[in-house]
Amino acid sequence: MSNRYFFSWRKLINWLVCALLLGLAACAQLPDQPVKTKTKDSALVFPPPPEEARFVFERVIYGSADVVPEKEESSLKKLVVGTTEHGGNDPLRKPYAVAVHRGRIFVSDTVARVVKVFDVPEGRYFTVGDSDPGRLMKPLGIDVDDAGTLYVADATTKHILIYDRDGKFLRQLGGPSMFDRLTSVTVDKKGERLYVVDIGGVSSENHRVRVMDAHSGNVLFDIGKRGNGPGELNLPRDVAIGKGGSLYVVDGANFRIQVFDSNGKYLRNFGQVGKQYGSFARPKEASTDANGNLYVIDAAFGNFQIFSPDDDLLLFIGDRSAEDGPAQYMLPSGIYVDEDGRVYMVDQWFHKLEVYRPAALAPQDGYLGKKHNAETSR
């Protein structure tokens, strides 16, 4: 991915929204976003010409109706009654995080108290965690391993709940004695290690990442302690695994990304509070792609920023907006990059999940492309 991305600037001032929702002085002026440009086929591309397009806005999911084929009677009812509500029978209510396995999209919903599953290739929808055993109370961070096993961080019960790819409950780990404020879970590809974020708080010194055996639940070691020095954390939010097992920790209240090796040894950090390229105001979740690039959501900027393995800013996508629309966000929270390089971004305020496709990937390619092939062959 080239470092010579094109950025165009325009001021985005919204004192009232920033003060009300974020309480961050850094929000007074936000970094402007790359202009969204439509190609001949009306697709939004990023960055705009004359630079080479890197990503294409592909689709939005508000709920089950955006994945499950509409039945004839439902279509007739919509025509007669005039129903236009997003999401169909089961819309996203307050989505938080997203994980994807071979076209099957898992989204945690804190109001619905379940993980909602949108299987695009199969045109199928179901929920996880709505019954015992394995009932969820407040699912936040989620992740999947290479087998599609689902790991869910439940903030209320302070457990990591584990399910198979079809939602069958397998086991739970952790508990109130192990976490102060459980917020996020990341698993390695083999499903052997968990990196669990304990966000801590004002009255807690446990601002840390607990590294656990994914099968026994034993704590192997902790990363970080409360503070602002190298290797110290202040309200950590998420962990992403990079090439070679390197760990990127979103150090929220220190407004930076800290990098550790697979054994928890501190390597470096980058980023600072501000409005310039590569700065942060409210960083939340992160994900990595096959090339080792890091994608970080910033809830204050209403975008995600992409950094190279050398910590250079490559591109940022999204625009803070009070009105819903493609690449428009008010409260983004979750991000995930799938096996094909598609990027999935959750916005809590607009109750949606948006998908971006690498420009080099044709619509019919990859796991989501299987659905495209099925539809075009009818």
N, C-alpha and C positions, 0 to 999 in steps of 0.2 A: 504494500500500500504506500503510495507516494507521500512524502512530507510536504509537498508543494500544493497543498489544498488552497482553494480560493475562499477567502472570507470577505463578505461585504458587511458594513456596519450601519446600524441605525439605532437610535436611543430607544430604550424601553423603560419608561418611568411609571411606576404604579405604587406610590407610597402607601395608599390605603390597603391594598391587598397584601403587600409585604408585611406591613405592621400588624395586620389582623391575623394572617395565617402563619407567618414565619418569625416575626419579631427579630429580624436580623438587619442591622444597619447596612450590612453589605448588600442588601437587596435594593437599595435606593436606585442604583443604576446597574442593570444587568448586562452581561455581554450580549451583543446582538447575534442573531443567528444567520447561518447561510441562507440566502434567498432560495425559496422553494421554486423550482422551475419545472414546467410540464413539457414533456417530449411530444412528438407527433402523435403518440398513442395515448396522450393525456396522463401519463404517469408522472408523479412527482419524483424528481431525481435530486441527489445531493452528492457533491456540490454542484452548482449550476455551471453552464457553459461560461467561459471557454474551457474550463477544466474538465477532465474526464469524469463522468459520473461514476460514483463508487457504490451508491445504494439507491434503491427504488422503493418508494412506499408501495406496499403490496396489498394489505387488507387490514380491516379492523374487526374485532370481535366484541360485541356487547353482551352476548349470551348464547344460549343453546340454538336459537333460530339461525344464527350466523354460521353454524356448522352442520346441524342436522337438516336433511332435506325436508322442505315444507310439504306437509300432506295436502292433498287436494281440498279437503274440507276446511283446513286452516286458511288456505289461500282464498277460498270463497268467502269465508267469514271476514277476512281482512278487507276484501273488496266491498262487501255489503256494509259492514260496520265502520270501516274506515280506520282500523287499528294501525297505528304507526309507531307504537312503542318499540324502542330498541330492545334486543335481547330475547324476544319471544317469550315462551312460558317460564324460563328460568334465566333472568338477566343477572349479570354481575352486579352485586350490591355494594361491596367495598373491597375490591381486589387489592392484594398487597404484593405478592411475589409470584414469579412464574418460573417453571422448569419444563423442558421439552425433551421427549425421547421418540425419535423416529416418527415425527408428525403428530404425536400425542402430546397435547399441551395441558399442563397441570397449572392451575391458578388457585392460590389460597384466597379465601374470602372471609374476612374477619367478622362480618355481620351475619352471613349465612352459616358460619362456623363449620365450613367444610372446605375441601379442596375440590374445585370444579374441573372436570376433565373434558377437553374438547379434542376428540380424535378426528382430525381433518381427513386423512386418507380413507377412514372407514365411515365417515359421516355419522359419527356416534358421539353421544354425550352421556356422562354419568357423574356421580359425586362420590367422594371418599370421606370417611370419617363421620357419617351421620348415624351410626348405630354402634352398639356394643358388640364385641370388644373393639377398641380402637376409636372410640368417639372423641371428636375434637371439640375444644372449647374456644380457643382463640388461635387459629393457625396463622403463623407469620411466615418466616423464611422457609423455603422448601428447596429440595434438590433431588436429582436422580443420578444413579450410577449407570454404567454401560449396559447393565441388564434391564434397565428401566425400573429398578426398585426405587420407591418413593420414600423420602425422608422429610418429616415435617416437624418444625419447631413450634410447640404449643406454649404460648406465653402464660396462659393461666395455670396449667398443670405443671409447667416447667419440665416437661418430658420431650424427648425426641421419639415420635411415633413412626414406625416403619411399616410399609405396605408393599405388596408386590405390584407389578405393573397394572393389574386389573383391579386394584383397590382392596385386595384381601389383606387384613391386618396380620402382621407377622410377630411383632414384638415392640416393646418400648424400653428406652434407656433414660438415664438421668433421674431427675426428680428435684423437689424443693431444696434438698440438702446440697445439691450440686451447683445450683444457679441462683443468682439474685434476680436478674431480669433477662431471661432467655429471649433472644430475638432472631437468631439466624443459624442455619446449619448448611454446611457444604461438605460434600462427600467426594473422595477420590474416585477415579473411573472404575477401579476394581471393587469398590464397595468395602474397603478395608479400614480406612480411617475417616473419622468425622472431625470437622473443624467447627466448633460450636461457639457462637459469640454470646458472651455474658456482658450486656451493655453497661452494667453497673448502675450508677445514679449518684445523686448528691450525697446520700448517706452511706454509699458503698465504696470500698476500695477495690472491688473486684471488677475492674474494667479490663477484660481479658478475652483471649480465645482459648477454649479448652480443647485439647486434641485428645480424642477418644478412640478406643478400639470399637469399630462399628458392630462387632458381634457380641462382645462381652460387656461393653459399656464402661470398661475400666479407663480411667484417665491416664494417658501416657505422659503428658506434660502440659504446662500452661505457657501461653505466649502473652507477654505484656503485664504491666501493672499500671495503676492510675498515675498519670503525669503527662508532661509535654516534652520530655526528653527523647532522645533516640531509643526506640524500642518500647517506649511508654505509650499508653493509650488513654484517650478521654472520650467516652461514649462511642466505642467502636460499633460499627453497623453490620459489616458483612466481610466475607472472605472469598476471594477468587483464586483458583489454582492456575498458575502459569506453566510455561514450559520448564521441564526439569524438576517439577514439583515446587517451584517457588511460590510463595504465598503472598498475595496482595491483600492487605487489611485496610478497609475503609475506616480511617480514624476520624470519626465524625466531628467532634468538637475541637479537634486540632486542625481541621480543614486540610487534611493531607492523606496521601496513600503511603503506608509503610510496607516495605518489602522484607520478607524473611525467607530463609531457606527452608527446606522440608523438615528440618529438625528444630525450627524455631529460632535460629540464629539471626539476629538483626543484620540486614544488608544496607539498606538506604531508605530514604523517603523523598517524596516530591509533592509539590502543591502547597498552597497557602490560601488564607482567606483573601478574597478580592474579587474584582470584576473583570480581570484580564484573562486572556487565553490561558488555559491550564490551571486557573485558580478555582476555588470551591467556595460555596456559600452554605449549602446544605447537602453534602454528599450522602448517598444512602446505600444502594446496592451496586455490585460490580459483577462482571463476567469477562471471560477471555475467549478468543477464537483460536482456530488451529494454527495461526501464525504467531501466536503469543501476544497479540494486541489486547489491550485492556479497555473495557467499556465501563464507564462510571456514570450513574444517574446523579443529577443534582436537582433536588426538588425546588430550590429557589430559582434556578435559571430556567427550569422547565425544559431540560434537554438531557442528552447523554453525550459525553465526551469520549473520544477514542484516542488512546495513547499507544505508542509503539513500545516494543520490549525495552527500548532505551529511554522510556519515559517522555518521549516527545509527543506533543499534541498533534494529531493528524487531522482531525475533523470533529465537529460537533453538530448534532442534528436535533431539531426540535425548537419550539418557540413557546414562551410563556404567554398564555392567553386566557381571558375570561370566557371565551366562546369556544365550543368544541369544534374540531375539524381535524383533518389529517395533519399529523406532526404538530398539533396544538395541545399543550398540556398546562394544567394548573397545579396538580400535585402528583407528579410521577414518583413511583416507589420501587418497582421491580424491573429487572432486566435479565435477559438470558440470550446467549448465542448458541444456536443448535449445531448439529453435525455438518450442515450444509452452509453455515455462515449466515443464515437468516437471524435477524435481531428482533427480539420480542420485548415490548416495553409496556408496562402497566401504568395506568393513571387512575388514582383513587377518586379524584374529584369528578371526572367524567365517566367513571365506571366502565373502563374499556381496556382492551389489549390491542396494541397495534403491531404490525409485522413489517419489517423492512427486508428486502431481498438484495443480496449483492448484485450489482449491475451485470457482472460477468456470468451470473447464473440465470439461465432461461426460466420462465415461469413454469414450464413443464418438468423441470429438473428438481432433484432432491425429493425429500419425503413429502413435503406439501405439494410437490408437483404431481404426485400420484393421483391426487384428487382432481387436479387439472386434466390429466390424461383421461381419467374416467368420464369426466363431464364432456370433454370434446369428442369422445368416441361414441356418444349417444346419438 
